[in-house]
């Protein structure tokens, strides 16, 4: 997966890696030069030569510094660009998930994948270009140079490397699955934080801060426990490596002392060996860090890849499988059955048709299937059996974009962005200011907008917290109307409006949007009583269908709801 996103940066990476290699090779030369000075230049007693060779060491050190800094900056540039591409495509993949797929991943998990998982990959890309190049060169180059200095001391030093490699391999094999569990614990914590952030006002109002703190503490402790287990497992690497390296260093010093004493080696070489051994130690520690980072990145890449490789749903079927229906109706539900879980139906035998320009009202108790019906109409999910037709075309043969292009949707708890009122109504669409104002007028939002000092340029906070509930709902309805849709869906979107404003809204929609088919989901009879067709849902079934007067006479549930709300129902 990573190679696809790094391909545009291959040139920069090649240049950066070349600079990094040169800088590291120059760094490797320093102990060798020091050995030469101690063993060959100093005995000559020539201060001029000592200063000259000292200048060579300073020059090499400066070159190593400059080259490494330049290479690290280039690595950061590649990491930033690669991670940006991953985040872009992951966000796009998240946005195209179907309702069923989103339910399976869960929103908190998707948020964690877009944040902490992409950060782990960002860190990995940059680190691999820095340590991933430098450490192997120091390791291999150091061994090669020490072989040329003293093969016997090098063999003593090399003896510890297999033990180090085996330790790193065994510990990393356990670390990768543990970091996958850590990310799962992060998902749970994000879920609780998200829920508490959204419900902070209710939590404060009901004095449930202590309860929510305990709930957060629980998931936080679980995350700490999981992280601790992963960290303890991976933390065993450094002590083991230090143990082996120190044992090797002691062996080199002891063997070196005997060789110098026997005139088989020189003191300068022993000092160079100690420096090279330090470089090799740092290289091995860097390789350990690479394994830790790789463990995290592997777990994160797997989670990101799961989202990106999720097949596009819902599938677009051929018209041979689901042929068009000869009808003049705008919307047809043909004996539709649907279940979220596949066990019990959430909608059962939903059957109705609605002509162009008509209004459908849907009413029923909470959990009766009202919003589910709209989700099927918008093709967030596909039906289990039966069919839904829009203009005679089975929705299963239509792309989501084809359906959405005809829709205007306002949900009860829809979101508002941190932008101006005008931009929240436009919502990224090519909509003129005249259309924005017309939509605001129809939705009954114009009076409060125009009363503001800066009007349509008034800045809103995230989620519209500087508006009242009724103002937010009118703004959301204006957004749905502004695109001049042929099908307008209002899902309990006027629940916060007073009866008079609600009545004015319904009147404006009837008079101004004469060619628009409207579907209204509501709890109040007054919001649906003038609809051309009203469906009464209970337990996912239609228990009443008809106009207001017909249902008063034939549907006991509707009549009871109407009588309990009679004061509001008569206000027009």
Wavefront OBJ file of the C-alpha trace (Angstrom):
o trace
v 0.000 0.000 0.000
v 2.751 2.472 0.948
v 4.617 2.138 -2.351
v 1.609 3.515 -4.225
v 1.689 6.705 -2.184
v 5.468 7.069 -2.241
v 5.755 6.634 -6.029
v 5.466 10.409 -6.784
v 8.384 11.011 -4.399
v 10.780 8.392 -5.753
v 13.058 11.105 -7.196
v 13.204 13.050 -3.938
v 13.686 9.826 -2.009
v 16.548 8.705 -4.276
v 18.321 12.050 -3.877
v 17.717 12.110 -0.129
v 18.929 8.534 0.296
v 22.062 9.293 -1.739
v 22.835 12.285 0.466
v 22.127 10.206 3.573
v 24.455 7.430 2.393
v 27.267 9.904 1.695
v 26.814 11.549 5.101
v 26.831 8.181 6.873
v 29.918 6.962 4.990
v 31.747 10.155 5.915
v 30.735 9.557 9.536
v 32.185 6.046 9.308
v 35.559 7.453 8.233
v 36.090 9.460 11.453
v 37.270 6.597 13.751
v 39.556 5.331 10.984
v 41.152 8.768 10.624
v 41.584 8.969 14.404
v 43.300 5.577 14.391
v 45.643 6.751 11.639
v 46.493 9.933 13.586
v 47.238 8.035 16.812
v 49.221 5.197 15.271
v 51.061 6.940 12.417
v 50.911 10.755 12.594
v 51.471 11.385 16.319
v 54.638 9.176 16.502
v 56.163 11.367 13.764
v 55.974 14.408 16.078
v 54.936 16.715 13.240
v 52.475 19.267 14.676
v 51.656 20.489 11.171
v 50.523 17.001 10.126
v 48.551 16.532 13.338
v 46.712 19.841 12.727
v 46.132 18.939 9.078
v 44.659 15.548 9.920
v 42.642 17.175 12.705
v 41.254 19.536 10.060
v 40.292 16.508 7.971
v 38.331 15.129 10.945
v 36.557 18.460 11.476
v 35.711 18.646 7.760
v 34.318 15.096 7.796
v 32.261 15.836 10.917
v 30.872 19.003 9.315
v 30.035 17.161 6.090
v 28.299 14.381 8.019
v 26.243 16.959 9.940
v 25.189 18.975 6.876
v 24.410 15.938 4.730
v 22.369 14.263 7.475
v 20.364 17.439 8.155
v 19.570 17.884 4.449
v 18.592 14.214 4.083
v 16.382 14.358 7.187
v 14.537 17.438 5.862
v 13.924 15.675 2.563
v 12.687 12.600 4.448
v 10.231 14.784 6.360
v 8.959 16.211 3.073
v 8.342 12.720 1.668
v 6.678 11.550 4.879
v 4.390 14.580 4.912
v 3.362 14.132 1.273
v 2.888 10.372 1.528
v 0.812 10.631 4.702
v -1.298 13.388 3.135
v -2.129 11.095 0.214
v -3.024 8.235 2.561
v -5.281 10.469 4.665
v -6.946 11.834 1.521
v -7.754 8.400 0.106
v -8.716 6.966 3.491
v -11.150 9.835 4.032
v -12.594 9.285 0.544
v -12.937 5.545 1.256
v -14.643 6.338 4.562
v -17.119 8.662 2.853
v -18.150 6.014 0.328
v -18.853 3.323 2.925
v -22.437 2.157 2.995
v -24.506 2.464 6.139
v -24.005 -1.221 6.870
v -20.229 -0.973 6.420
v -20.036 2.131 8.630
v -21.994 0.286 11.313
v -19.526 -2.608 11.093
v -16.405 -0.435 11.435
v -18.051 2.009 13.920
v -17.508 5.773 13.781
v -14.921 5.892 16.620
v -12.805 3.253 14.881
v -12.908 5.186 11.601
v -11.895 8.358 13.449
v -8.938 6.555 15.050
v -7.825 5.176 11.669
v -7.929 8.666 10.166
v -5.880 10.134 13.020
v -3.613 7.883 15.091
v -3.166 5.179 12.427
v -2.208 7.644 9.686
v 0.155 9.352 12.151
v 1.887 6.005 12.781
v 2.442 5.591 9.036
v 3.650 9.193 8.765
v 6.181 8.530 11.530
v 7.206 5.239 9.915
v 7.860 6.737 6.455
v 10.065 9.471 7.890
v 11.897 7.196 10.313
v 12.669 4.549 7.701
v 14.348 7.151 5.482
v 16.459 8.349 8.400
v 17.270 5.326 10.547
v 16.388 2.725 7.936
v 19.297 3.853 5.769
v 21.793 5.043 8.364
v 21.633 2.059 10.730
v 22.359 -0.720 8.175
v 25.196 1.307 6.628
v 26.774 1.903 10.028
v 26.372 -1.778 10.870
v 27.685 -3.234 7.616
v 30.224 -0.470 6.947
v 31.527 -0.599 10.512
v 32.071 -4.334 10.277
v 33.798 -3.981 6.890
v 36.202 -1.286 8.158
v 36.991 -3.123 11.388
v 37.793 -6.240 9.348
v 40.434 -4.223 7.533
v 41.809 -2.962 10.861
v 41.918 -6.216 12.830
v 40.096 -9.353 11.728
v 40.439 -11.110 15.084
v 38.844 -8.264 17.064
v 36.103 -7.983 14.433
v 35.239 -11.664 14.786
v 34.964 -11.210 18.564
v 32.588 -8.292 17.956
v 30.519 -10.135 15.349
v 29.891 -13.094 17.666
v 27.287 -11.120 19.641
v 25.250 -10.017 16.568
v 23.310 -13.316 16.079
v 22.100 -13.136 19.682
v 20.920 -9.566 19.129
v 19.143 -10.437 15.863
v 17.365 -13.415 17.456
v 16.200 -11.277 20.406
v 14.811 -8.575 18.119
v 13.014 -11.133 15.934
v 11.359 -13.021 18.806
v 10.248 -9.881 20.634
v 8.919 -8.177 17.482
v 6.912 -11.287 16.595
v 4.978 -10.758 19.827
v 4.853 -6.968 19.508
v 2.948 -6.626 16.223
v -0.303 -8.305 17.433
v -0.127 -6.346 20.703
v -0.038 -3.026 18.860
v -3.131 -4.104 16.931
v -4.893 -4.539 20.273
v -3.643 -1.119 21.366
v -5.350 0.476 18.371
v -8.563 -1.360 19.254
v -8.352 0.112 22.764
v -7.812 3.544 21.204
v -11.058 3.016 19.250
v -12.948 2.430 22.498
v -11.506 5.535 24.122
v -12.305 7.672 21.074
v -15.883 6.373 21.205
v -16.354 7.464 24.811
v -14.686 10.845 24.220
v -16.872 11.419 21.173
v -20.050 10.541 23.062
v -19.134 12.760 26.019
v -18.155 15.690 23.782
v -21.473 15.501 21.944
v -23.505 15.142 25.133
v -21.581 17.518 27.387
v -24.590 19.770 28.003
v -26.808 16.878 29.012
v -24.049 15.481 31.238
v -23.708 18.824 33.014
v -27.457 19.340 33.244
v -28.015 15.934 34.843
v -24.921 16.202 37.082
v -23.429 13.039 35.585
v -19.851 14.317 35.354
v -18.608 11.805 37.933
v -20.395 8.941 36.167
v -18.878 9.847 32.800
v -15.465 10.343 34.412
v -15.639 6.786 35.743
v -16.698 5.508 32.326
v -13.767 7.329 30.703
v -11.392 6.104 33.414
v -12.428 2.534 32.640
v -11.583 2.729 28.916
v -8.493 4.783 29.724
v -7.247 2.084 32.121
v -7.913 -0.576 29.496
v -5.867 1.421 26.974
v -3.039 1.923 29.479
v -3.112 -1.792 30.333
v -2.892 -2.779 26.666
v -0.196 -0.196 25.897
v 1.761 -1.255 28.972
v 1.736 -4.881 27.876
v 2.934 -3.941 24.387
v 5.532 -1.515 25.746
v 6.887 -4.025 28.287
v 7.205 -6.646 25.568
v 9.054 -4.323 23.200
v 11.036 -2.681 26.027
v 12.842 -5.978 26.636
v 14.737 -5.401 23.394
v 16.979 -2.542 24.514
v 18.256 -4.181 27.738
v 19.002 -7.425 25.912
v 20.845 -5.610 23.139
v 22.811 -3.538 25.653
v 23.705 -6.708 27.536
v 25.045 -8.410 24.433
v 26.802 -5.262 23.181
v 28.477 -4.593 26.510
v 29.572 -8.219 26.701
v 30.997 -7.874 23.211
v 32.731 -4.595 24.123
v 34.378 -6.177 27.179
v 35.522 -9.085 25.022
v 36.995 -6.683 22.431
v 38.868 -4.722 25.098
v 40.236 -7.876 26.755
v 41.288 -9.496 23.464
v 42.631 -6.140 22.236
v 44.734 -5.702 25.382
v 46.354 -9.107 24.858
v 47.002 -8.351 21.184
v 48.572 -4.946 21.928
v 50.674 -6.525 24.677
v 51.841 -9.140 22.186
v 52.605 -6.497 19.503
v 49.878 -7.955 17.295
v 47.886 -4.707 17.202
v 48.241 -0.985 17.955
v 46.571 1.238 20.602
v 45.039 3.501 17.956
v 43.242 0.521 16.454
v 41.834 -0.454 19.842
v 40.496 3.111 20.316
v 39.040 3.026 16.778
v 37.473 -0.345 17.564
v 35.814 1.061 20.675
v 34.407 3.951 18.616
v 33.212 1.614 15.904
v 31.691 -0.601 18.549
v 29.804 2.466 19.843
v 28.591 3.188 16.307
v 27.516 -0.427 15.904
v 25.725 -0.256 19.269
v 23.815 2.822 18.152
v 23.042 1.133 14.844
v 21.611 -1.915 16.609
v 19.548 0.289 18.935
v 18.285 2.166 15.884
v 17.327 -1.113 14.252
v 15.435 -1.981 17.433
v 13.540 1.313 17.179
v 12.793 0.487 13.554
v 11.244 -2.821 14.618
v 9.093 -1.070 17.242
v 7.933 1.562 14.761
v 7.378 -1.108 12.114
v 5.240 -3.074 14.572
v 2.995 -0.059 15.094
v 2.959 0.860 11.418
v 2.134 -2.706 10.356
v -0.868 -2.816 12.681
v -2.001 0.643 11.509
v -1.467 -0.149 7.812
v -3.586 -3.281 8.178
v -6.427 -1.266 9.743
v -6.219 1.405 7.040
v -6.081 -1.198 4.291
v -9.241 -2.831 5.654
v -11.146 0.374 4.958
v -9.545 1.064 1.590
v -10.123 -2.479 0.330
v -13.711 -2.631 1.509
v -15.779 -3.288 -1.624
v -17.964 -0.434 -2.768
v -21.508 -0.805 -1.543
v -24.218 -0.818 -2.377
v -23.470 -2.719 -5.575
v -24.849 -1.373 -8.842
v -26.969 -4.096 -10.433
v -27.989 -4.438 -14.061
v -31.447 -3.671 -15.301
v -31.658 -7.251 -16.488
v -31.588 -8.292 -12.835
v -33.897 -5.517 -11.689
v -35.874 -4.148 -14.652
v -37.600 -0.771 -14.701
v -41.241 -0.513 -13.720
v -43.867 1.105 -15.914
v -45.334 3.732 -13.584
v -46.071 7.433 -13.423
v -45.366 7.514 -9.684
v -42.310 9.318 -8.387
v -41.692 6.879 -5.528
v -42.858 3.278 -5.205
v -42.178 0.904 -2.305
v -43.115 -2.569 -3.503
v -43.568 -4.930 -0.515
v -40.235 -3.940 1.026
v -38.672 -5.947 3.860
v -35.451 -4.965 5.606
v -33.362 -5.931 8.644
v -30.205 -4.298 10.008
v -28.997 -7.500 11.651
v -30.460 -10.127 9.336
v -32.418 -11.717 12.195
v -35.662 -9.783 12.733
v -37.240 -7.331 10.320
v -36.968 -3.622 11.025
v -39.399 -2.955 8.166
v -42.004 -5.455 7.025
v -44.089 -5.389 3.837
v -43.885 -1.624 3.216
v -46.057 -1.004 0.173
v -47.128 2.397 -1.234
v -46.682 4.757 -4.193
v -46.420 8.549 -4.338
v -46.988 10.719 -7.440
v -44.779 13.644 -8.494
v -45.290 16.803 -6.448
v -47.206 15.006 -3.705
v -46.435 15.034 0.008
v -45.960 11.882 2.073
v -46.241 12.084 5.844
v -44.785 9.341 8.043
v -45.719 9.189 11.710
v -45.217 6.673 14.464
v -43.572 6.016 17.785
v -39.821 6.101 18.299
v -38.258 2.984 16.788
v -41.181 2.300 14.481
v -38.955 2.442 11.364
v -39.547 5.987 10.090
v -35.902 6.962 9.605
v -35.064 3.468 8.347
v -37.563 3.960 5.535
v -35.772 7.161 4.503
v -32.377 5.437 4.708
v -33.600 2.833 2.233
v -34.975 5.542 -0.049
v -31.557 7.285 -0.040
v -29.935 3.870 -0.597
v -27.828 3.929 2.522
v -28.904 0.280 2.670
v -30.440 -2.115 0.141
v -33.710 -3.879 0.752
v -33.690 -7.549 1.753
v -36.722 -8.259 -0.411
v -39.182 -6.259 -2.456
v -38.108 -3.179 -4.383
v -37.949 0.626 -4.266
v -38.486 2.611 -7.464
v -37.711 6.244 -8.220
v -39.313 7.361 -11.467
v -39.810 3.701 -12.343
v -36.148 2.760 -11.877
v -35.171 0.242 -9.227
v -32.786 2.002 -6.818
v -30.492 -1.033 -6.919
v -29.627 -0.125 -10.525
v -28.857 3.496 -9.590
v -25.579 4.889 -8.310
v -25.716 6.764 -5.009
v -24.663 9.964 -6.762
v -27.531 9.595 -9.218
v -30.007 9.330 -6.354
v -28.421 12.029 -4.218
v -28.405 14.541 -7.066
v -32.210 14.649 -6.898
v -32.465 14.862 -3.103
v -32.701 17.597 -0.531
v -32.356 16.181 2.987
v -32.717 17.696 6.455
v -32.191 15.512 9.504
v -33.159 16.380 13.060
v -29.559 16.237 14.316
v -27.691 17.161 11.159
v -24.341 18.937 11.395
v -23.379 22.587 10.932
v -19.839 23.649 10.053
v -17.732 26.486 11.432
v -18.513 28.840 8.553
v -20.925 31.584 7.558
v -24.676 31.042 7.402
v -24.593 31.479 3.618
v -21.888 28.831 3.191
v -23.713 26.425 5.485
v -26.786 26.763 3.268
v -24.730 26.413 0.074
v -22.772 23.487 1.523
v -20.152 23.480 -1.236
v -22.666 23.653 -4.067
v -22.779 26.190 -6.897
v -25.773 28.052 -5.498
v -26.389 31.773 -6.038
v -27.111 34.222 -3.237
v -30.641 34.612 -4.573
v -31.229 30.865 -4.174
v -29.779 30.989 -0.661
v -32.148 33.791 0.351
v -35.144 32.077 -1.274
v -34.392 28.857 0.619
v -34.056 30.824 3.859
v -37.390 32.532 3.217
v -39.210 29.251 2.566
v -37.650 27.581 5.621
v -38.658 30.529 7.831
v -34.980 31.196 8.596
v -34.839 34.593 6.856
v -36.303 36.636 9.767
v -33.668 35.605 12.316
v -30.820 35.690 9.757
v -31.654 39.195 8.545
v -31.988 40.389 12.153
v -28.291 39.601 12.684
v -25.859 42.490 12.236
v -23.853 40.670 9.538
v -26.805 38.688 8.173
v -25.881 35.792 5.904
v -22.166 36.397 6.590
v -22.651 35.684 10.285
v -20.103 33.105 11.442
v -21.431 29.957 13.067
v -19.583 27.788 15.550
v -19.081 24.065 14.960
v -22.426 22.273 15.372
v -24.142 25.690 15.382
v -23.958 26.120 19.155
v -24.474 29.879 18.794
v -27.965 29.236 17.384
v -31.078 28.000 19.134
v -32.475 24.549 18.333
v -35.237 25.999 16.181
v -32.837 28.266 14.308
v -30.534 25.328 13.558
v -33.424 23.281 12.200
v -34.630 26.099 9.949
v -31.072 26.543 8.662
v -30.827 22.820 7.882
v -34.154 22.901 6.048
v -32.897 25.898 4.050
v -29.831 23.847 3.092
v -32.090 21.026 1.855
v -34.275 23.416 -0.156
v -31.456 25.536 -1.634
v -30.462 22.913 -4.205
v -34.015 22.954 -5.635
v -34.403 19.175 -5.288
v -37.072 17.136 -6.990
v -37.407 15.040 -3.815
v -37.321 16.726 -0.390
v -36.832 14.548 2.698
v -37.496 16.074 6.135
v -36.675 13.644 8.924
v -38.243 15.065 12.087
v -36.531 18.311 11.117
v -39.134 20.672 12.588
v -39.437 19.148 16.064
v -37.867 22.218 17.697
v -40.180 24.685 15.918
v -43.186 26.214 17.561
v -46.559 25.317 16.043
v -46.995 28.630 14.255
v -43.559 28.542 12.614
v -44.120 24.888 11.692
v -47.463 25.798 10.098
v -45.867 28.680 8.169
v -43.090 26.352 6.988
v -45.544 23.771 5.665
v -47.561 26.460 3.913
v -44.443 27.923 2.266
v -43.307 24.490 1.058
v -46.731 23.766 -0.452
v -46.888 27.134 -2.220
v -43.252 27.594 -3.280
v -42.181 24.005 -4.074
v -45.157 22.897 -6.127
v -43.182 20.491 -8.323
v -41.221 18.938 -5.470
v -42.186 15.605 -3.958
v -41.907 15.886 -0.198
v -41.510 13.196 2.447
v -42.044 14.389 6.020
v -41.172 12.232 9.035
v -42.695 13.718 12.179
v -43.962 13.064 15.677
v -46.670 15.738 15.447
v -49.893 15.221 13.574
v -49.935 18.915 12.672
v -46.744 18.392 10.601
v -48.341 15.736 8.374
v -52.090 16.360 8.452
v -52.134 18.124 5.055
v -50.068 15.408 3.338
v -51.535 13.634 0.309
v -50.676 10.305 1.928
v -49.920 9.565 5.562
v -48.314 6.313 6.719
v -48.683 5.249 10.339
v -45.837 2.899 11.343
v -45.658 0.595 14.321
v -42.981 -2.051 14.801
v -41.780 -1.574 11.222
v -45.240 -2.243 9.731
v -47.804 0.056 8.138
v -50.840 -0.033 10.393
v -52.617 2.860 8.682
v -52.413 4.648 5.324
v -54.504 7.446 3.872
v -55.300 11.121 4.295
v -55.800 12.785 7.667
v -59.593 12.464 7.693
v -59.482 8.834 6.572
v -57.020 7.861 9.277
v -59.070 9.576 11.977
v -61.896 7.258 10.997
v -59.964 4.042 10.337
v -56.743 4.031 12.442
v -57.072 3.931 16.219
v -53.371 4.721 16.824
v -53.482 7.779 14.570
v -56.704 8.966 16.149
v -55.199 8.653 19.651
v -52.102 10.605 18.605
v -54.259 13.292 16.982
v -56.536 13.637 19.996
v -53.566 13.922 22.383
v -52.147 16.729 20.225
v -55.396 18.362 19.198
v -54.402 21.808 20.456
v -51.404 21.931 18.196
v -53.094 20.140 15.334
v -55.757 22.841 14.932
v -53.311 25.737 14.819
v -52.827 27.023 11.285
l 1 2 3 4 5 6 7 8 9 10 11 12 13 14 15 16 17 18 19 20 21 22 23 24 25 26 27 28 29 30 31 32 33 34 35 36 37 38 39 40 41 42 43 44 45 46 47 48 49 50 51 52 53 54 55 56 57 58 59 60 61 62 63 64 65 66 67 68 69 70 71 72 73 74 75 76 77 78 79 80 81 82 83 84 85 86 87 88 89 90 91 92 93 94 95 96 97 98 99 100 101 102 103 104 105 106 107 108 109 110 111 112 113 114 115 116 117 118 119 120 121 122 123 124 125 126 127 128 129 130 131 132 133 134 135 136 137 138 139 140 141 142 143 144 145 146 147 148 149 150 151 152 153 154 155 156 157 158 159 160 161 162 163 164 165 166 167 168 169 170 171 172 173 174 175 176 177 178 179 180 181 182 183 184 185 186 187 188 189 190 191 192 193 194 195 196 197 198 199 200 201 202 203 204 205 206 207 208 209 210 211 212 213 214 215 216 217 218 219 220 221 222 223 224 225 226 227 228 229 230 231 232 233 234 235 236 237 238 239 240 241 242 243 244 245 246 247 248 249 250 251 252 253 254 255 256 257 258 259 260 261 262 263 264 265 266 267 268 269 270 271 272 273 274 275 276 277 278 279 280 281 282 283 284 285 286 287 288 289 290 291 292 293 294 295 296 297 298 299 300 301 302 303 304 305 306 307 308 309 310 311 312 313 314 315 316 317 318 319 320 321 322 323 324 325 326 327 328 329 330 331 332 333 334 335 336 337 338 339 340 341 342 343 344 345 346 347 348 349 350 351 352 353 354 355 356 357 358 359 360 361 362 363 364 365 366 367 368 369 370 371 372 373 374 375 376 377 378 379 380 381 382 383 384 385 386 387 388 389 390 391 392 393 394 395 396 397 398 399 400 401 402 403 404 405 406 407 408 409 410 411 412 413 414 415 416 417 418 419 420 421 422 423 424 425 426 427 428 429 430 431 432 433 434 435 436 437 438 439 440 441 442 443 444 445 446 447 448 449 450 451 452 453 454 455 456 457 458 459 460 461 462 463 464 465 466 467 468 469 470 471 472 473 474 475 476 477 478 479 480 481 482 483 484 485 486 487 488 489 490 491 492 493 494 495 496 497 498 499 500 501 502 503 504 505 506 507 508 509 510 511 512 513 514 515 516 517 518 519 520 521 522 523 524 525 526 527 528 529 530 531 532 533 534 535 536 537 538 539 540 541 542 543 544 545 546 547 548 549 550 551 552 553 554 555 556 557 558 559 560 561 562 563 564 565 566 567 568 569 570 571 572
